[in-house]
Amino acid sequence: MNGHLRAVEIRYVKRFDRLDRLMHGLLMLSFLGLAATGLPLLFSTTAWASRVSHLLGGFLVAGRLHRTFAVLLIAVFLTHLGRIVYKVALEKDYGLLWGPRSMVPQPRDVRDLMHHLQWFVGRGPRPSFERYTYWEKFDYWAVFWGMAIIGGSGLLLWFPEAFSRAVPGWVFNIALTIHGEEALLAVGFIFTIHFFNGHLRPEKFPMDMVIFTGRLPEAELKHERRAEYERLERTGELGDLIVRPPSERSWLAGRLFGTSAVLIGLTLVGLIIYAVAAHGL
């Protein structure tokens, strides 16, 4: 906390607005809920899954909660798509489709990846990143893949009577396998690779607070995303993004929510490893 109080004298730059942070928070909540309720169903024959489901109210309640979190995730996803369409179609913000503010993969990302690999082995300087890095874009588009594969198979399993009018029965067997396997992949990736990149790497440990407070120190932006910092400085946009330091309330709320998410996620990864090692898939 002392470090936070001393940071009052540091200039902060706004990175995410309130809606960005709310959407990410709901995405985190829905994904954690899906993982916490879905894994006991997937590993229902194991002792730990039985105990976890008992804490949730039983397997029947876990299934209902799982579908509730699925609805929340779908709502967040559709809201995000609607926001993009609104900004591009009505506000003519074509920078979302291409350029430094876009999440669309671009040639620069390939160059950044190659330079990053060279930096890892001591064969070159650290790349100068823009607003979004290549690994952040990978994480972003992975959500679209997950919604199509995991979400699509989940809807098939949720409404079998309706879909059975259009697809043969063997499709549901495939959907059941895909839903479980892809969910394991998503949980393992988010709670290890994504958590490490976002929070657990040395320069961020124990947590990157920017997604919770929406702002970060100017010096941190300059160090981590020099290309973005220089662009904002060159265009005169940097001054408009200077904001007050995060409030103690938002800082504490973000720390509590983020820490809880990391601990729950790592616990679920440990349970997955234990279940696979002890019982297999």
Phi and psi in degrees as a GROMACS rama.xvg file:
@    title "Ramachandran Plot"
@    xaxis  label "Phi"
@    yaxis  label "Psi"
@TYPE xy
-60.5289  -39.7855  ASN-2
-63.0822  -36.5128  GLY-3
-66.5936  -41.4909  HIS-4
-66.371  -36.669  LEU-5
-67.623  -24.833  ARG-6
-71.6127  -5.6379  ALA-7
-59.3974  -31.1238  VAL-8
-81.2424  -6.79826  GLU-9
-88.8351  141.228  ILE-10
-75.8649  135.194  ARG-11
-114.061  149.092  TYR-12
-115.714  132.551  VAL-13
-73.8723  130.779  LYS-14
-119.706  -40.2415  ARG-15
-129.787  139.556  PHE-16
-84.8512  179.891  ASP-17
-63.1492  -38.6206  ARG-18
-68.3294  -38.8896  LEU-19
-56.4768  -46.2996  ASP-20
-69.0057  -39.1087  ARG-21
-63.8507  -44.1979  LEU-22
-63.1475  -42.0961  MET-23
-66.752  -38.8191  HIS-24
-62.7812  -43.175  GLY-25
-67.5683  -34.943  LEU-26
-63.8522  -44.0816  LEU-27
-60.8663  -45.9722  MET-28
-61.8873  -46.1548  LEU-29
-66.1824  -40.3671  SER-30
-68.4913  -43.102  PHE-31
-61.4657  -41.8003  LEU-32
-64.4904  -41.2445  GLY-33
-64.2426  -41.4997  LEU-34
-67.078  -44.516  ALA-35
-68.2321  -29.8178  ALA-36
-94.7843  -26.7721  THR-37
-81.5268  -38.3699  GLY-38
-63.1866  -41.7385  LEU-39
-60.7219  -32.148  PRO-40
-71.0031  -38.6778  LEU-41
-67.9355  -40.2228  LEU-42
-106.313  43.6324  PHE-43
-63.8587  -18.1768  SER-44
-85.6197  -5.47659  THR-45
-91.4763  156.418  THR-46
-66.9675  -41.5468  ALA-47
-66.0621  -35.6594  TRP-48
-64.9133  -38.3782  ALA-49
-63.8111  -41.0405  SER-50
-68.477  -40.9081  ARG-51
-64.672  -44.4231  VAL-52
-63.8975  -33.7458  SER-53
-63.3089  -38.717  HIS-54
-64.5139  -29.8411  LEU-55
-84.3839  -10.6168  LEU-56
111.573  7.78817  GLY-57
109.783  166.025  GLY-58
-64.3088  -34.9151  PHE-59
-64.1873  -45.1744  LEU-60
-66.4405  -38.7775  VAL-61
-59.8071  -39.6458  ALA-62
-64.7922  -40.9551  GLY-63
-66.4011  -41.3563  ARG-64
-64.0463  -38.0335  LEU-65
-59.8343  -44.3625  HIS-66
-70.1309  -32.0529  ARG-67
-64.5354  -45.2515  THR-68
-67.0157  -30.3046  PHE-69
-64.534  -41.6909  ALA-70
-62.3925  -41.6464  VAL-71
-62.2584  -43.8898  LEU-72
-63.4794  -43.8941  LEU-73
-62.2804  -40.6177  ILE-74
-63.0377  -42.7799  ALA-75
-63.1584  -43.818  VAL-76
-62.7749  -46.604  PHE-77
-67.356  -35.9626  LEU-78
-63.3794  -41.5731  THR-79
-62.4466  -45.3328  HIS-80
-62.129  -41.5364  LEU-81
-62.8642  -37.1216  GLY-82
-66.2697  -39.4899  ARG-83
-64.4276  -47.107  ILE-84
-59.5789  -41.9047  VAL-85
-61.6702  -46.2574  TYR-86
-67.4183  -39.2375  LYS-87
-77.3912  -47.9782  VAL-88
-76.7638  -39.6387  ALA-89
-99.2007  -40.5698  LEU-90
-91.8841  -4.14552  GLU-91
56.9645  36.6603  LYS-92
-88.5722  77.9732  ASP-93
-74.9271  -6.89217  TYR-94
-65.5669  -16.0595  GLY-95
-74.5202  -18.2587  LEU-96
-93.8804  -24.8613  LEU-97
-161.942  145.722  TRP-98
113.865  -173.053  GLY-99
-67.3391  -22.2666  PRO-100
-95.4098  3.92594  ARG-101
-94.9487  144.885  SER-102
-88.9203  2.75489  MET-103
-73.0189  128.513  VAL-104
-58.5663  138.121  PRO-105
-136.101  166.444  GLN-106
-53.3897  -32.9053  PRO-107
-58.7541  -35.6251  ARG-108
-64.679  -36.9529  ASP-109
-65.4656  -43.1893  VAL-110
-63.9678  -42.4922  ARG-111
-61.9574  -39.8503  ASP-112
-62.305  -46.8197  LEU-113
-64.1165  -43.5328  MET-114
-66.6823  -34.0692  HIS-115
-65.9945  -42.771  HIS-116
-62.0243  -39.6681  LEU-117
-64.259  -38.9481  GLN-118
-65.6773  -37.7812  TRP-119
-57.5641  -36.171  PHE-120
-101.125  13.6517  VAL-121
73.9908  25.7648  GLY-122
-107.719  14.0149  ARG-123
179.063  171.076  GLY-124
-75.8286  163.663  PRO-125
-67.0461  135.282  ARG-126
-61.3886  155.654  PRO-127
-97.5561  101.78  SER-128
-83.8861  152.479  PHE-129
-91.7645  -161.256  GLU-130
-58.3945  -42.3836  ARG-131
-121.35  130.501  TYR-132
-86.0909  168.362  THR-133
-63.8616  -34.6848  TYR-134
-75.5964  -28.5678  TRP-135
-69.1497  -37.0972  GLU-136
-67.8909  -35.8726  LYS-137
-61.8205  -46.0523  PHE-138
-60.8406  -40.3655  ASP-139
-63.2674  -49.8734  TYR-140
-74.2322  -19.2854  TRP-141
-63.7454  -29.6393  ALA-142
-64.123  -40.0027  VAL-143
-64.7451  -41.8246  PHE-144
-61.2669  -45.6547  TRP-145
-63.9625  -40.1245  GLY-146
-64.6226  -37.438  MET-147
-71.7994  -47.6645  ALA-148
-83.019  -56.1177  ILE-149
-72.2383  -45.55  ILE-150
-64.7764  -43.7083  GLY-151
-62.8295  -45.9912  GLY-152
-66.4338  -34.8624  SER-153
-64.4283  -40.2769  GLY-154
-65.4684  -36.747  LEU-155
-59.4964  -44.5964  LEU-156
-72.8276  -27.6119  LEU-157
-75.7337  -38.3315  TRP-158
-122.757  64.0462  PHE-159
-63.9439  -36.7797  PRO-160
-63.0623  -43.8241  GLU-161
-66.6402  -45.5767  ALA-162
-75.3946  -22.1066  PHE-163
-66.7625  -16.3336  SER-164
-74.7119  -17.6991  ARG-165
-115.28  -22.6481  ALA-166
-128.948  152.159  VAL-167
-71.2631  164.632  PRO-168
-62.7694  -32.7416  GLY-169
-65.6781  -19.9095  TRP-170
-62.5517  -33.9637  VAL-171
-70.4398  -32.4387  PHE-172
-65.0775  -41.5158  ASN-173
-66.256  -41.3228  ILE-174
-61.5054  -39.2028  ALA-175
-63.1069  -43.176  LEU-176
-66.342  -47.1728  THR-177
-61.8683  -42.8891  ILE-178
-60.2363  -44.7062  HIS-179
-71.0615  -45.7368  GLY-180
-66.8267  -44.9547  GLU-181
-68.2272  -33.1618  GLU-182
-65.176  -41.5683  ALA-183
-61.0003  -43.4341  LEU-184
-61.4062  -44.1345  LEU-185
-64.7518  -45.6515  ALA-186
-62.4869  -45.6354  VAL-187
-61.6896  -41.0361  GLY-188
-69.0467  -49.8916  PHE-189
-62.5343  -43.6935  ILE-190
-85.7821  2.31844  PHE-191
-124.707  -70.759  THR-192
-64.5784  -50.6459  ILE-193
-65.5159  -42.916  HIS-194
-62.8429  -38.3787  PHE-195
-65.8609  -48.6981  PHE-196
-62.2343  -37.2816  ASN-197
-85.2299  -32.064  GLY-198
-135.051  -35.5376  HIS-199
-96.2139  -7.58343  LEU-200
-70.0654  153.938  ARG-201
-51.0398  -43.2668  PRO-202
-74.9303  -9.96959  GLU-203
-112.136  -19.5759  LYS-204
-55.8735  137.025  PHE-205
-89.198  -5.73582  PRO-206
-167.646  140.432  MET-207
-90.1394  116.795  ASP-208
-88.059  -2.68598  MET-209
-63.7864  -34.8858  VAL-210
-73.2495  -16.7274  ILE-211
-96.6836  -36.2016  PHE-212
-98.0701  -20.6127  THR-213
81.8913  2.94484  GLY-214
-144.12  155.614  ARG-215
-143.033  158.01  LEU-216
-60.0453  142.803  PRO-217
-58.0724  -40.3595  GLU-218
-64.3067  -34.3  ALA-219
-68.461  -41.5323  GLU-220
-61.9223  -43.0493  LEU-221
-64.3768  -36.8488  LYS-222
-75.463  -44.9111  HIS-223
-84.9034  -31.6502  GLU-224
-135.506  65.531  ARG-225
-60.7193  -38.024  ARG-226
-62.4294  -40.6955  ALA-227
-67.1138  -43.8063  GLU-228
-60.3535  -45.0246  TYR-229
-67.0727  -35.5783  GLU-230
-65.5989  -45.2993  ARG-231
-63.7689  -37.7041  LEU-232
-69.1235  -39.1424  GLU-233
-68.9485  -38.2032  ARG-234
-87.2348  -6.3376  THR-235
81.9901  8.02286  GLY-236
-79.9307  -20.2751  GLU-237
-60.2101  -43.4389  LEU-238
-59.9072  -34.2407  GLY-239
-72.7589  -17.4021  ASP-240
-98.0279  -2.35667  LEU-241
-71.9958  126.409  ILE-242
-131.905  173.071  VAL-243
-70.9695  156.948  ARG-244
-59.9197  156.559  PRO-245
-62.4343  145.273  PRO-246
-69.5225  156.483  SER-247
-61.5325  -34.9856  GLU-248
-64.6301  -48.1497  ARG-249
-67.3962  -35.1103  SER-250
-64.5861  -46.0802  TRP-251
-67.0535  -40.6278  LEU-252
-63.8242  -43.1977  ALA-253
-64.4676  -41.4224  GLY-254
-62.4185  -43.2672  ARG-255
-65.9907  -47.9475  LEU-256
-64.5505  -45.6935  PHE-257
-65.5471  -43.456  GLY-258
-62.7079  -41.8452  THR-259
-61.8369  -42.4508  SER-260
-63.6526  -44.4549  ALA-261
-63.0678  -44.816  VAL-262
-65.4676  -42.9245  LEU-263
-63.9714  -44.2831  ILE-264
-62.0004  -46.4753  GLY-265
-66.6427  -33.7625  LEU-266
-64.3764  -42.2992  THR-267
-65.4498  -38.6973  LEU-268
-61.8285  -42.4643  VAL-269
-60.9687  -40.5227  GLY-270
-67.0929  -36.5319  LEU-271
-62.8607  -47.4534  ILE-272
-60.7657  -42.0086  ILE-273
-64.1821  -44.4966  TYR-274
-64.8723  -42.8002  ALA-275
-67.0173  -42.2103  VAL-276
-67.7517  -38.4793  ALA-277
-86.8682  -33.969  ALA-278
-126.548  -16.4745  HIS-279
78.4448  172.346  GLY-280
